[in-house]
Amino acid sequence: MNILTLPLGSYQTNCYIAWADNADSCIVIDPGYEPETVLSEVIRLGKTIDAILLTHGHFDHVGGVRFLAERVNCPIYIHSAELSLPESFTDGPLVYTQNYDEGDVLSLAGLSLKVIHTPGHTPGSVCLMCEDTMFSGDTLFMESCGRTDFPGGDDTLMHKSLRRLAELPGDYKVLPGHGPATKVSEERKYNPYLR
């Protein structure tokens, strides 16, 4: 799997472009800001967008979706529980075409991605698992986790989701919604929210 990380906007939200070695298309995860930059990077790579995947519905993760949706005809996935979020937190009505949920497996851009529902930061937060990599959105950060004090946040559910991630067999590279990449093995050792 090939991954391009784009930290964008005032919140430096990580947008990820990912594709398999021989794929002509790619996926875009969480295009929150600077959609023109995202699209120009996709074009520079010589790819088309197979799908847009959203880890949750907060504005800093979905703010660029409308621009991309007007220019690219592709499915846009989000968990249905995100529709309960107030529009002040989602940059207006959420733009999406399909819902995904726990256990769904998507075959896109030559990749196979499994959806894990990890509520806590928001009701419909998900982590996307692909090969040895976890796109964790705002559920898991290096030595931290997402806030639970916004509408739809739930501290108890967050702890359950983090415990579930900590108990996953093996190890995964963690690509979070903000900040540097890490590994689940490192977070088991050093992240106070996983203990």
C-alpha distance (Angstrom), angle and dihedral (degrees) to the residues before:
residue distance angle dihedral
M1 . . .
N2 3.79 . .
I3 3.81 118.5 .
L4 3.79 131.3 -171.3
T5 3.81 114.8 -166.3
L6 3.81 118.4 -153.0
P7 3.84 115.6 -174.1
L8 3.80 101.0 -159.4
G9 3.78 140.8 -179.6
S10 3.77 134.4 4.8
Y11 3.81 91.3 -51.0
Q12 3.83 92.2 47.7
T13 3.78 89.9 -128.6
N14 3.79 111.8 -170.9
C15 3.79 112.0 -121.2
Y16 3.79 112.9 -170.9
I17 3.79 128.7 -153.4
A18 3.81 111.4 -166.4
W19 3.80 135.9 176.7
A20 3.79 142.9 158.9
D21 3.79 120.3 -103.6
N22 3.79 97.6 -100.4
A23 3.79 99.2 30.4
D24 3.80 122.9 121.3
S25 3.79 90.1 -158.7
C26 3.80 136.7 53.5
I27 3.78 140.9 -161.5
V28 3.79 124.4 -120.2
I29 3.81 118.0 -147.7
D30 3.82 120.6 -160.5
P31 3.81 105.3 -14.2
G32 3.79 94.6 -170.5
Y33 3.78 101.6 154.1
E34 3.79 141.3 15.6
P35 3.80 97.4 21.7
E36 3.80 89.6 177.2
T37 3.81 87.9 62.4
V38 3.79 91.4 47.9
L39 3.80 92.4 50.6
S40 3.80 93.3 45.4
E41 3.82 90.1 52.2
V42 3.81 90.8 50.7
I43 3.80 89.7 50.9
R44 3.83 91.7 45.9
L45 3.81 88.3 54.4
G46 3.81 89.6 52.2
K47 3.81 92.1 -120.6
T48 3.76 138.4 128.0
I49 3.81 122.1 -139.5
D50 3.81 111.7 -104.0
A51 3.83 94.1 -176.5
I52 3.79 144.4 -20.3
L53 3.80 113.7 -127.3
L54 3.80 121.4 -162.6
T55 3.80 121.8 -158.5
H56 3.82 89.9 -162.8
G57 3.77 141.3 -20.9
H58 3.81 106.2 -101.5
F59 3.79 114.5 130.7
D60 3.79 94.5 -114.8
H61 3.83 89.0 60.7
V62 3.81 100.7 39.1
G63 3.81 104.1 30.2
G64 3.80 94.3 105.2
V65 3.80 97.0 46.0
R66 3.79 97.1 90.9
F67 3.82 92.4 54.2
L68 3.81 91.5 49.0
A69 3.81 93.4 44.2
E70 3.81 89.8 55.5
R71 3.81 90.6 54.7
V72 3.79 105.3 31.7
N73 3.79 127.1 50.9
C74 3.81 103.1 -144.2
P75 3.80 138.7 119.7
I76 3.80 117.5 -87.2
Y77 3.81 114.8 -153.8
I78 3.80 129.6 -157.3
H79 3.80 134.9 152.2
S80 3.81 112.1 -96.9
A81 3.82 93.0 -128.3
E82 3.81 88.6 70.5
L83 3.79 89.1 71.4
S84 3.81 87.2 76.9
L85 3.82 92.3 64.9
P86 3.82 116.9 107.1
E87 3.80 112.3 -104.2
S88 3.79 90.4 -123.0
F89 3.82 86.3 70.9
T90 3.82 96.9 41.5
D91 3.82 102.8 50.7
G92 3.80 90.6 -108.0
P93 3.81 125.5 -51.7
L94 3.79 111.3 -2.7
V95 3.80 114.5 -106.6
Y96 3.80 111.4 -140.1
T97 3.80 141.5 129.4
Q98 3.81 103.5 -158.7
N99 3.78 142.0 23.4
Y100 3.77 126.4 -134.6
D101 3.78 129.8 -167.1
E102 3.78 145.4 -177.4
G103 3.78 113.3 -38.8
D104 3.79 97.5 10.5
V105 3.79 113.7 141.9
L106 3.80 118.3 -153.4
S107 3.79 124.3 -161.9
L108 3.80 106.0 -154.9
A109 3.82 135.7 149.5
G110 3.79 89.6 -3.0
L111 3.81 90.8 -55.7
S112 3.79 133.0 112.0
L113 3.81 113.2 -141.8
K114 3.79 125.5 -173.5
V115 3.80 120.3 -154.7
I116 3.80 120.2 -135.2
H117 3.81 115.8 -172.0
T118 3.82 107.3 -136.5
P119 3.81 108.5 174.0
G120 3.77 121.1 -174.1
H121 3.79 108.3 85.3
T122 3.80 85.8 50.7
P123 3.81 131.2 -7.8
G124 3.79 93.4 -105.5
S125 3.79 102.6 36.5
V126 3.79 112.8 144.3
C127 3.78 137.8 -172.1
L128 3.78 117.1 -144.0
M129 3.80 116.4 -143.9
C130 3.80 119.7 -157.4
E131 3.80 123.0 168.0
D132 3.84 104.7 -51.2
T133 3.81 94.4 -19.2
M134 3.79 133.7 93.5
F135 3.80 120.5 -161.1
S136 3.80 96.3 -155.2
G137 3.80 103.4 -179.1
D138 3.80 109.5 -162.9
T139 3.80 94.6 -30.9
L140 3.81 98.0 86.7
F141 3.81 129.5 22.1
M142 3.76 132.1 170.5
E143 3.83 103.6 -69.5
S144 3.80 91.0 -17.8
C145 3.80 144.8 58.3
G146 3.78 139.3 -139.7
R147 3.78 123.7 -72.0
T148 3.79 119.0 -96.5
D149 3.81 99.6 -167.9
F150 3.81 96.3 87.1
P151 3.82 122.0 91.9
G152 3.79 108.6 -71.5
G153 3.80 93.1 20.6
D154 3.79 117.9 130.4
D155 3.80 123.6 -171.7
T156 3.80 94.5 -161.0
L157 3.80 93.0 51.3
M158 3.80 90.6 45.9
H159 3.80 91.3 56.0
K160 3.81 90.5 48.9
S161 3.81 91.4 49.7
L162 3.80 92.7 47.9
R163 3.79 91.6 47.8
R164 3.79 88.6 51.7
L165 3.81 91.4 52.3
A166 3.81 91.1 47.2
E167 3.80 90.1 53.2
L168 3.80 96.0 51.5
P169 3.79 110.0 122.2
G170 3.78 117.1 -108.5
D171 3.77 124.8 0.0
Y172 3.78 134.7 -62.1
K173 3.76 135.6 -167.0
V174 3.81 105.6 -119.4
L175 3.81 118.7 -142.0
P176 3.81 105.5 -172.5
G177 3.78 132.8 -163.9
H178 3.80 91.1 -109.4
G179 3.78 134.5 18.2
P180 3.79 132.9 12.4
A181 3.77 129.0 -24.0
T182 3.78 118.3 -100.1
K183 3.81 140.0 170.1
V184 3.79 130.6 -105.9
S185 3.82 88.9 -126.1
E186 3.81 90.3 57.4
E187 3.78 92.3 46.6
R188 3.80 91.2 51.5
K189 3.81 87.0 58.5
Y190 3.78 104.0 37.8
N191 3.80 110.2 19.0
P192 3.81 109.3 94.3
Y193 3.81 90.8 -158.8
L194 3.82 91.9 61.2
R195 3.80 94.5 53.9
